[in-house]
Amino acid sequence: MFTFETADQKEVRRFRIAQFNGRTATVRSNGSTVTGMVRSILENKARHPSVWVVTLIPSPPKAETLHPAPRLRAFAEDRY
């Protein structure tokens, strides 16, 4: 799990929408990028201004798919 704090209300809103809709969200922090499902969003009321703690479950990286070779000679017999 990946946990971080943010004070940006627009970012928190984006994460809540992603959590509600069951979509993945992407976080860029300190030069690294994490993509995953939002598990929880908690407001830390002890701090002022408000800070939210967001927890993500990282998604496994997508494997590259190998595409079949293009069929260049599909209609070669039609030429003769």
N, C-alpha and C positions, 0 to 999 in steps of 0.2 A: 504494500500500500504506500501511496505517496501523499503526504500531508504538508500543507503550507498555509500561511496566513495572508490575507489580503484585506485592504481597506477600501478597495475600489468597488463601489456599489454596482456599476455596470457589469463588471466581471462576475460578481456574485449573482446577479440576475441571470446572466448567460449560463452559469453553472446550474442554477435552479431549473431553468427551462430545459437544459440537457438532461438533468436528472428526472424531471417529470415525464419527458418524452422518451426516455430510454435510449438516448443517443450518447455518443462519445463526446468528450470535451478535450481540448488541447491546452496545455499550460506551458508557457515559456518562462523559465526561471534560471538565472545565472548561466546563460548560454546553453542550457539543456532543454529539450522538449519532451514532454510526457503526454501521451494520449491514452485515455481510458474512460471507464464509466465512473460517474460521480456517485460515491457511496453516501456521503453526508456533508451537510453544511451547518456549522454551529456558530452562533454569534457569541463572542467573548464580551460580555457586558461589563466586565471589570475594567476594561481599557476604554479610554476616551481619546480620540474618536473611535467609533465602533470598528471592530476587527472581526472578520469571519475566518474560521478554520475550515478548510475544504479538504476532504479526503477523496482521493481517486484510486481506483483499482486499475493499474496499467493493463492495456491490451497487449497481447503478444504481437510482435512485429509481423506484418504481412509477408508471406513468402512470395518471391518473384515467380510469376507463372511463365512457363515457356510456351510460346505460341508456335503452332506448326508452321512449317515453311510455306511461303506463298505458292499457290498453284499457278505457275506461269504457263504451263503447257496444257491447261484445261481444255482449250478449244483448238489445239494444234491440228487435230485431224480434220477440222472443218476447212482448212486452207487448201487441201489437196483434192 
